[in-house]
Amino acid sequence: MMMAAVNEGRNWTDANTRVICNEKGTFVVFYDTIIFARVNGREYFSDGGYKTATTGSRLRALGAPYSTNEKKNACKLTTQKKMVSLYNGK
């Protein structure tokens, strides 16, 4: 359901995960952490420093080659500060 909302560009909420679509882009928020942003066709991923199995599962569902194992993680992560900046349009 999360991916359908992202792909369709529509807002969606279920428990601890939200898809927010606005004039700046499409964002996925897991708890209070922006883990995904699609802005101007470019995708950004962040684990917000929370290297949990659930965060990893959400990131992989969004297409990130993410692993909580640092040696296996092939995902370029974006800082939470940058993710907030993208969300705020700065």
N, C-alpha and C positions, 0 to 999 in steps of 0.2 A: 504494500500500500504506500509506503514511503517513496519507493522508486517510481511508482505510477504518478504520484503527486509531483515529484521532481521533474519527470519527463513531460508531464502535462502543464507544468508551470502554474500549479494551483496550491493554495494554502491547505495544510493538513495537520492534524494533531492527534496523537495517540499516546497516552500515558506520559513517558519521559522524552518523547521525540516530536519535534515540530518541523514542518517545512514552511518556510516563509518566503513568499514571492512578492517583490515590490519593484519599484522603478530602478533600483540599483542592481538587482539580480535575484538569484534563487539561493536560499540558504537552508542548511539543515542544522538544527540546534538539538543537541543531546544534553538533557538537563539544562545547565546554563552555559554550555560550551558550544561555540560554533564549530562544527566538525567539517562542514562542506560549504563552499561558495562557488557559484557559477556567475561570473561577472564578465560581460562583454565576450562571451563565448569561451572564456578561460576558466578552468576548474582548479580549485585550491582545496587542500585537505589539511586537517589539523586534529591531533588527538588531545590538544590542550594540556599535554603533560600527563594525561590519564591513560596509561598503557594497560587498559583492562581488556578482557576478552570481549565484552559487550561493545566497547568503543571500536575495537578492531573489527568486529562483525559488521557494525554499521558502515565503517569506512570501506570494507571490502564490498559490501552490497552496493556502495556508491561508485565502485570501479577502481578504488585505490589498491595498489599492490602492497598492502599494509600487513605487517606482522608485529606482534608484541616482542618477538625475538629480534633484537637489534641486528644480529648477523644475517637474518633473513628479510628484514624490512627493506623493500625497494621503493618505498614511497617518499617523495620529497614533501616534507611537512612544512606548513606555514605556521608562523607564530600566531598565538591568540590575539596579540596586539594588532597584527596585520589583518586578521579576520574581522575584528571589530571595526577596523578602519574601512575595510571593504563594505561592511554592512552599513556603516554611517556615510559612505560615499566620499571618503577623503582619500 
